[in-house]
């Protein structure tokens, strides 16, 4: 009897170890399937930094467009076909344009959320040609609002200056020189934002130089408190020496996901609480693969229909033109 019990215990331990090994092997297989052709191209050949929003049966896509504006298209068939609201195949439809001779005469990298019946666009703007360094413009974050998700007007707090500004109190602040690529989630009365903070002091050699993923919170979407700790530091990305554009995704099973750009690929990180230390997946989830994408960058996405869906822009060297939008997806929950 003792031998039989011992045998059964040994068998149980072996089975458990085998299951754990199999589970370990599968939980690191994070494979995203890519479409081989772009899913959207601008008639002016500049469609970058996609920002995605689902509102009922409508899927909106906002993007950095030609002529210092934010373009918008929408889809009624889950992203297979895109509709220009102006029905003009020769140009982009502008959801928001730059303010001439103001702090945000040039616009890029946005995120749009819907709170109640109002669409909120968090965008980055700068006055072109007035950067205080040779590496990046003086980006800061503004806010525009819309009743329909198509035509946006600046919030009064954003006309004469940003709603979230760079910390220029000294040369070593984490966002001394630029704040780009806001990603925003609204949940239970709190707005959560991530953004890329730039410090390029002394030609990237300053004591706090680098690009980091930073965070902020707000109770009204207008007045923000920056988090004291960095969410993702570039040293945590072991397969690339760069980290840049990012977005924020909230899952129903409790995770906060941050897809982000590296030098030429897309990575992802996650945490169970917004202010936690984020676990960075050890490999890129989307890499250059086709003739049109020497670089894949600026991801945004959503979780729906049992998938994590990621849109991003691609560009081909050596001309780095045109800029087009690509698509990738993976089954959700992720095997991570």
N, C-alpha and C positions, 0 to 999 in steps of 0.2 A: 504494500500500500504506500509506504514512504517513497519507494522508487517510482511508483506511478505518479504520485503527487509531484515529486521532484521533476519527473519527465514533463508533466503537464505545465509546471511553472516555467521550465526551460523553454518549452514550446511557445508559451504565452509571451515570455520576454523576447524571444526571437521574432515572433510575429509583430510585437510592438515596435521593435527596432527596425524591422523591415518596412513597416508602415511609415515610421518617422523618416526613414531614408527616402522612401518614395515621395512622401509629402515634401521633403526638403528639395528633391529634384524638381518637382513640379512648381513649387512656389517661387522659383527664381526664373521661370520661363515666361518672361513678359514680352510677348510677340505682338507687334502691331502690324496689321496688313495695310498696305498702301495701294492707292489707285495709281496706275502708271502714267496717267495724264492729268493735267491740272483740271480742277473742277470749276475754276472761274478765272477769266482773263479780262482786264479792263480794255476798252477800246483805245485808251491812251497809253496802254502798256505798263501802267504802274498800279498794282494792287498788292498792298503789303499790310502786314500787321493785322490779320483778320480778328474781329471780335464778334462772337456768336451769341444770339439770344433767341430763345424759343418763347413765343407768345401764342398760346392756343395752337392752331394749325399752321401758323406762320413762323418760318425760320428766317430771322434777320441776319445779315452779315454786313458789318461795318469795316471799312478798310482805309488805310492811308492812301490817298489818291494824288494824282497830279494837281498842280496849281494850288498847293498849300491847303487842301481841303480834305474832309472826311467823306468818303463815298459810302453809299448804302444801296444794297440790293436785297431782295427777299425771295423766298421760295415757298411754294405751296405743295411741293411734292418731296419734302424731306431733304432737299439739297441737290436734287438731280438737275433742276433747271432754275435759273435765277432771273428775276424780273427787275428791270430798271424802272423805278417809280415814274420817271419822266418819259419813258417809252422812246428815248432817243438813243439809237445804237451807236452814235458817233461820239458820245461823251459820257462821263460819270455823272450820277445824280448826287448833288452835294447835300448831305445831312447837316453839315456845319462847315462854314468857311472861315478863314483867318480874318482877324480884324486889322485892316490897314493901319500902319503907324501906331500899333499898340503892342502890349506885352506878348500877345499871341497872334502875330500876323502869319505864323506858320504852324500847322497842326499835324500831329502824328499820334500813333499808338493810343487807342481809346479802349474803353470797356463800357458797355451799356447794360444796365439792369432795369427791371420794372418793379416799382413799389406802388401797390395800389393801381391806380389808373395812369400813373405818370412814368414816363421813361426818363432815366437819368444817364447822361453820357459824361463819364469822367475821361478827360482827354489831356494830352500833354501839348503845351504850346511854348513858343519862344519867339523872340524878335530876331529875325534872321540877320546874321552878320554882327551881332553884338556880344558874342561869347567872350568870357574873360579868360579863355584858354584856347589852345589850338586843337583840342581833341574832341570836344563835344559842345553843342550849343547849350544855352542856359535854360534847359527845359524845366517847367514847373507844371502843376496839375490844376486844371480848371474844371468847371461843371456847366453843362448845358442840359436843358429839359425839353420834353416833347409830349404832346398828348397822343401821338399816333406812331411813334417810333421811326418816323421818316424825316420830319422837319423839326429841327432843334433850334432853340434860342438860348443864348447864354443866360445863366442865372445872374441876377443883379450883382451878387457877390463876386462874380467872375469877370465882369466887364473891364474893370480897371486893374485887375491883378489876379493872381491865382488864389484858389481856396486852400491850397497846400503848397507852401513855398520851400525853397532850398534853405538849409541852415548854413548861412554864410558867416556865422559868428567867429569862426577861425578856419585855418587851412586844413584841419584834420577831421572835420565832420564827415559823416558817412555819405551825405548827399550834398556836399559843398558845391558841386559843379553841375549836377543834373539830376532830375527825377523823371524817369521814363516808364512807360508800359504799366499803367495802373490796372489792377484787377480787383474787382469789388464784389462782395457778397453781402446781402442784407438778410439778417436772421434774428427773429425775436427782439426787435427794437434796436438792434445794433448793426452798424455798418462796419464791415471789415475790409481793409484795403492792403494789398501788397503793391510794391513798385520797385523798380531797379534804381538804387542810389549810386551815383557816380562821384568818385573823388580821383582827380587826375593831377594832384599837386606835384610840382617839380617833374613834369614829364613822366608821370606814373611812378615816381620813386619816393614820394612822400611817405611818412610813417603810417598813414592810414589809406594809402592809395588803393584803388580797386573798384570793382562793381559788385554790389551785394544786393540780395533780395531783402528788402526792409518791409515793415508793416506799420499800420496806423489803424485806429478805431474812432468811431464817431457815433453819437446818438441821434444826430439830425442830418447826416450826410453833407454838412457844410463845414462844421468846425471839427477838426481832427486832432487827435493826440498820437504822436509818433511813439512806437514801441521802443523801449530802451535797448533791446537786444536785436541783433541781426537774426533773420529767419534762415537764410541760406548764405553761407560764405563760399566764395569760389574754391577755397582749399578743400571743401567737402566733395567737389566734383572731380573724381580721380581720373576720369578719362578725357578731360579737357581743361585747359588753363583759362577758360573764359566762361562767364555766365552773364546773361543779359535779359532780353525780353521774357516776361513771364505772365502767367494768368492764374486765377484762383478758382477752384472748383470745389463745391461742397457736395458730399455724397450722402445718401439716405442712411448708409450703414455707419456713419460717424466720422469718416475721414475728411480731412482737408487735403486736397491735392494741389500741387504747384507744378504744372508743366513749364519748362523754361528753355531758353536758347543757350547753346554753347557756341563755340567758334563757328561751327558749321552744321551742328546736329541739334536734336531735341532730347532733353532729359526730363525726368519727373521725380518729384519728392512728395512725401506725405507725412501727416501727423494726425493724432487723434484730437488735439486741441490746437486752435489757431496759433497760440503763443508758444507751443511746444517746440522742442528741437526737432527739426524735420529729418526724416530718414530719406537719404538720396539713393535712388536705385543705381546700382554700380555700372550700368551700361546705358548708352543712348537708346531711346525707344524708337526714334526715327532718324535715319541717316541718309545722305545723298545716295541716290540709286539710279536715277534716270537722266536722260539727256538734258533736261530742263532745270536741274537742281544741283549745281555744285555746292550750294548751301541750302539748308532747310532751317528756318528760324521763325520766331515770333508765334508760338502756338497759342491757341485758345480752344476750348472744347466744352463738352457737357456729357453727362451720363444719362442715357435714355435707351429704352428698348433693349436692356441687357448688354449695352456696349458703352465703352468710353470712346467718344468720338473726338478726334483732334483735327483741327484745321490749322494751316500754317502757310507761310509764303516760301516760295523757292525762287532761286535766281541762278543763272548760268554764267560761269567764268569763261573767258576773261573780260567780257564787256559788262557783266553784271546788269544785264538788261535783256528782256523785260522782267518785271516782277509779276509773278502769278501765284494763285492760291492752290495748294494741294490738300489732300485729305488722307487720313489714316484712322484705323479703329482697332480695338481689341475687345474681347469678351469681358464683361464685368459681372461679378467681382474679378479683379485682376489676380493672376497667379503669382502673387508676390508674398 
